[in-house]
Amino acid sequence: MTNFLEGDGIDRRRFLKTAAATAALGVTPPLGWGLRSASAEPTGTLIPAKADQMILLWMAGGQCHTETWDPKVYTPFEPGMEPQAVGSTFRSIPTSLDGVSISEGLPECARVMHLGTLIKTFQPANLGHILHSRHQFHFHTGYVPPQTIHNPHLGAWIARARGPVQQGTPAFVDIGQRFNISAEDFEVKAFHTAGFLGDDFGPFFVPQPAEAVSAVQPPPGVSRRRFRERLERLHRLQALRARAAGADAAQVGEDYLKRIDAAYALMDSPAAKAFDLSLEPRESYEAYNTGRFGLGCLLARRLIEAGSRFIEVTTEYMPFQGWDTHEDGHARTAEMMALIDRPIARLIGDLEERKLLDRTLVVIATEFSRDMLIEGKPGEQVKDQVVVPDRLTEPKHYGAHRHFAGACSVVMFGGGVKRGFVYGETADERPFTTVRDPVSMIDLHATIYSLMGLPPYYGFVIEDRPVYVTEDGKGQPIQGVIA
């Protein structure tokens, strides 16, 4: 039998080269050439939005609230001290918001706190044995894994409902997360998709923001003319495939080609310049450049200006790295705060200066907090995953090591939230848990979606059952934080 790849002068080798070239533009063919986009009409209609665009700054790995946004009494390290004596391992400093202090490791962020809302009492769900990937899936989709359907990332929901602000610009961009680097890659990939909404609304991945411009250029050694020729071959291939396959398979191929054509158009669009960080003035570039996360914040600001709808910038999840501070908690947290402090403050300041902050929702969040002693929540503790000695004999024992779900900080700026506001209260004594105004995942999501113009009951019927942006469509926006 003659393989249809060989027809019309298209051999396997050239087909694979074409596929590789399109992958360089952030367009990768899933199994079976891809998922068809959702075609059903949504349940629920859009509501007036207070925000047009959103940036999620994801503190992957579990950022401790008492070491960052909600510090307690400072307890310096002393060899032989008992762990229960430790409050915060950093001093607190005043902020631009009267009466509110945050960690000394965040001095630049302290200067912009008057522009945002600090939620002290987000309570991650108790999912039993605590795993980062499960809680990250829950935050990004609103649903507890495992699920019988492929749930969309919240950025995909927003991209599906509202599209890009500027046509030709990717609606949903994910910055900073690499894959194939850890044992939990499969689980992390599971929520980095558009799920049943279809690949059209999935993320445009930029794992290395310093090299972002390469995402909108042909691969090295391939001219634009040759790249265009390869796309033409791929179109001819699809025509042959459509004649040999059924209508559904043909449509899937057409959907994939549509995404490739959009990626090709992006190369020559004004939006492509947003990916080229070399065009940023040197002073501004260096102000953001604390590393991959900092440059990710710079790229996010440029993409907001270019018209992307939803952007996630992550410190990147890798087990036992970043905010996953099972050991050397104090030292590692100091490193992470130095990584995020200046870029976040500069991002907020730049958006405010450009008069974009009022219509851009910026959310700083993490999957759960940390504590020296408690794994889980007070009264609902789960199996310990870290051994903490009875006496702290070395600096590596100093800091928050265990996964804590009794309270967690979320910081929100712009996009319809109050300026200079604190929501909720946590205990000043151990355990540093919520004492007033708890915020659940479902209601936090309802708040975010409502600000972006999606009611909590917005959704689709999938496999004969409705699926909403919030679980069962029952989320309630937190009116106290909305301006």
Backbone hydrogen bonds, N-H to C=O, Kabsch-Sander energy under -0.5 kcal/mol:
donor,donor_aa,acceptor,acceptor_aa,energy
6,E,3,N,-2.0
7,G,4,F,-0.8
9,G,6,E,-0.9
10,I,7,G,-1.7
11,D,9,G,-0.7
15,F,11,D,-2.2
16,L,12,R,-2.6
17,K,13,R,-1.9
18,T,14,R,-2.2
19,A,15,F,-2.6
20,A,16,L,-2.4
21,A,17,K,-2.2
22,T,18,T,-2.3
23,A,19,A,-2.0
24,A,20,A,-1.3
25,L,22,T,-1.2
26,G,23,A,-2.0
27,V,22,T,-1.7
28,T,26,G,-0.6
33,W,30,P,-1.6
34,G,31,L,-1.2
38,A,197,L,-2.6
43,T,459,G,-2.9
47,I,453,G,-2.4
50,K,451,L,-1.4
51,A,451,L,-2.5
52,D,359,R,-2.6
53,Q,359,R,-1.8
54,M,309,R,-2.3
55,I,361,L,-2.8
56,L,311,I,-2.8
57,L,55,I,-0.6
57,L,363,V,-3.3
58,W,56,L,-0.8
58,W,313,V,-2.7
59,M,57,L,-0.6
59,M,365,A,-3.2
60,A,58,W,-1.4
62,G,59,M,-1.1
67,E,64,C,-0.7
68,T,65,H,-0.9
70,D,65,H,-2.8
72,K,66,T,-0.7
75,T,88,S,-2.8
80,G,392,L,-2.8
81,M,78,E,-2.2
81,M,392,L,-0.7
85,A,82,E,-1.6
86,V,83,P,-1.7
88,S,73,V,-2.4
93,I,102,I,-3.0
95,T,100,V,-1.6
96,S,110,A,-2.9
98,D,96,S,-0.7
100,V,97,L,-2.1
102,I,93,I,-2.0
103,S,68,T,-3.0
104,E,91,R,-2.5
106,L,103,S,-2.0
110,A,106,L,-1.8
111,R,107,P,-0.7
111,R,108,E,-0.9
112,V,109,C,-1.7
113,M,109,C,-0.5
113,M,110,A,-0.6
115,L,112,V,-2.1
116,G,113,M,-1.5
117,T,412,M,-3.2
118,L,421,F,-2.7
119,I,117,T,-0.6
119,I,410,V,-3.1
120,K,118,L,-0.7
120,K,423,Y,-2.7
121,T,423,Y,-0.5
122,F,408,C,-1.9
123,Q,439,V,-3.2
127,L,125,A,-1.0
135,H,131,L,-2.1
136,Q,132,H,-2.9
137,F,133,S,-2.3
138,H,134,R,-2.3
139,F,135,H,-2.4
140,H,136,Q,-2.4
141,T,137,F,-2.0
142,G,138,H,-2.4
151,N,149,I,-1.0
153,H,193,T,-2.3
154,L,140,H,-2.2
156,A,153,H,-0.8
157,W,153,H,-1.8
158,I,154,L,-1.9
159,A,155,G,-2.3
160,R,156,A,-2.8
161,A,157,W,-2.4
162,R,158,I,-2.5
163,G,159,A,-2.0
165,V,307,G,-1.8
166,Q,307,G,-1.6
169,T,166,Q,-2.0
173,V,310,F,-2.3
174,D,204,F,-1.9
175,I,173,V,-0.5
175,I,312,E,-3.2
176,G,206,V,-2.1
178,R,176,G,-0.6
185,D,182,S,-1.3
188,V,184,E,-2.4
189,K,185,D,-3.0
190,A,186,F,-1.2
191,F,188,V,-1.0
192,H,189,K,-1.2
196,F,150,H,-2.1
197,L,194,A,-2.1
198,G,195,G,-1.6
199,D,35,L,-0.8
201,F,198,G,-1.9
202,G,199,D,-1.6
204,F,172,F,-2.4
205,F,203,P,-0.8
206,V,174,D,-2.8
211,E,208,Q,-1.9
212,A,209,P,-1.7
214,S,211,E,-1.7
215,A,212,A,-1.9
216,V,213,V,-1.5
217,Q,214,S,-1.2
222,V,219,P,-2.0
223,S,221,G,-0.6
227,F,223,S,-2.5
228,R,224,R,-2.6
229,E,225,R,-2.2
230,R,226,R,-2.1
231,L,227,F,-1.9
232,E,228,R,-2.2
233,R,229,E,-2.1
234,L,230,R,-2.3
235,H,231,L,-2.2
236,R,232,E,-2.1
237,L,233,R,-2.7
238,Q,234,L,-2.3
239,A,235,H,-2.0
240,L,236,R,-2.1
241,R,237,L,-2.7
242,A,238,Q,-2.9
243,R,239,A,-1.5
244,A,240,L,-1.4
245,A,241,R,-1.6
250,A,246,G,-2.3
251,Q,247,A,-2.3
252,V,248,D,-2.2
253,G,249,A,-2.1
254,E,250,A,-2.1
255,D,251,Q,-2.6
256,Y,252,V,-2.0
257,L,253,G,-2.4
258,K,254,E,-2.2
259,R,255,D,-1.6
260,I,256,Y,-2.0
261,D,257,L,-2.9
262,A,258,K,-2.0
263,A,259,R,-2.1
264,Y,260,I,-2.6
265,A,261,D,-2.5
266,L,262,A,-1.8
267,M,263,A,-1.1
267,M,264,Y,-0.6
268,D,264,Y,-0.7
268,D,265,A,-0.8
269,S,266,L,-1.3
272,A,269,S,-1.4
273,K,270,P,-1.3
274,A,271,A,-1.4
275,F,271,A,-0.5
275,F,272,A,-1.2
276,D,273,K,-1.2
277,L,275,F,-1.2
279,L,276,D,-1.8
280,E,277,L,-1.4
285,Y,281,P,-2.6
286,E,282,R,-2.6
287,A,283,E,-1.7
288,Y,284,S,-1.5
289,N,285,Y,-1.5
290,T,288,Y,-2.2
295,L,291,G,-2.4
296,G,292,R,-1.7
297,C,293,F,-1.9
298,L,294,G,-1.7
299,L,295,L,-2.6
300,A,296,G,-2.3
301,R,297,C,-2.2
302,R,298,L,-2.1
303,L,299,L,-2.4
304,I,300,A,-2.3
305,E,301,R,-1.9
306,A,302,R,-1.5
307,G,303,L,-1.4
308,S,303,L,-2.6
309,R,171,A,-0.8
310,F,171,A,-3.1
311,I,54,M,-2.2
312,E,173,V,-2.4
313,V,56,L,-2.8
314,T,175,I,-2.2
315,T,58,W,-2.3
318,M,316,E,-0.7
321,Q,318,M,-1.9
323,W,60,A,-1.1
324,D,321,Q,-2.2
325,T,323,W,-2.1
326,H,324,D,-1.5
328,D,396,K,-2.1
329,G,396,K,-0.7
330,H,398,Y,-2.5
332,R,328,D,-2.9
333,T,329,G,-2.1
334,A,330,H,-2.1
335,E,331,A,-1.9
336,M,332,R,-2.3
337,M,333,T,-2.5
338,A,334,A,-1.9
339,L,335,E,-1.4
340,I,336,M,-1.7
341,D,337,M,-2.5
344,I,340,I,-2.2
345,A,341,D,-2.1
346,R,342,R,-2.7
347,L,343,P,-2.6
348,I,344,I,-2.5
349,G,345,A,-2.5
350,D,346,R,-3.0
351,L,347,L,-2.4
352,E,348,I,-2.3
353,E,349,G,-2.7
354,R,350,D,-2.2
355,K,352,E,-1.4
356,L,351,L,-3.3
357,L,351,L,-1.3
359,R,356,L,-0.8
360,T,357,L,-1.4
361,L,53,Q,-2.9
361,L,359,R,-0.5
362,V,360,T,-0.6
362,V,413,F,-2.6
363,V,55,I,-2.7
363,V,361,L,-0.5
364,I,411,V,-3.2
365,A,57,L,-2.0
365,A,363,V,-0.6
369,S,404,F,-2.2
371,D,402,R,-1.7
376,G,374,I,-0.6
376,G,403,H,-3.0
377,K,380,E,-0.6
380,E,377,K,-2.4
382,V,375,E,-2.0
388,V,386,V,-0.7
392,L,81,M,-3.1
393,T,391,R,-1.0
397,H,394,E,-1.9
398,Y,395,P,-1.7
399,G,397,H,-0.5
401,H,371,D,-0.8
401,H,399,G,-0.5
402,R,371,D,-2.4
404,F,369,S,-2.4
405,A,376,G,-2.9
406,G,376,G,-0.7
408,C,122,F,-0.6
410,V,119,I,-2.4
411,V,364,I,-1.9
412,M,117,T,-2.8
413,F,362,V,-2.6
414,G,115,L,-0.9
415,G,357,L,-2.0
417,V,414,G,-2.0
418,K,481,V,-2.4
420,G,113,M,-0.5
420,G,116,G,-0.9
421,F,116,G,-1.9
423,Y,118,L,-2.9
425,E,436,R,-1.8
427,A,433,T,-2.6
433,T,431,P,-2.4
434,T,406,G,-1.6
435,V,425,E,-2.8
436,R,425,E,-1.5
439,V,121,T,-2.8
440,S,438,P,-0.5
444,L,440,S,-2.2
445,H,441,M,-2.7
446,A,442,I,-1.9
447,T,443,D,-1.9
448,I,444,L,-2.2
449,Y,445,H,-3.1
450,S,446,A,-2.3
451,L,447,T,-2.3
452,M,448,I,-1.5
453,G,450,S,-1.5
454,L,449,Y,-3.1
458,Y,455,P,-2.1
459,G,43,T,-1.7
460,F,467,V,-2.1
462,I,460,F,-0.7
462,I,465,R,-3.1
465,R,462,I,-1.3
467,V,460,F,-2.9
469,V,458,Y,-2.3
470,T,456,P,-1.3
473,G,470,T,-3.0
474,K,471,E,-1.7
479,Q,477,P,-1.3
481,V,478,I,-1.7
482,I,478,I,-0.5
482,I,479,Q,-0.9
483,A,416,G,-2.9
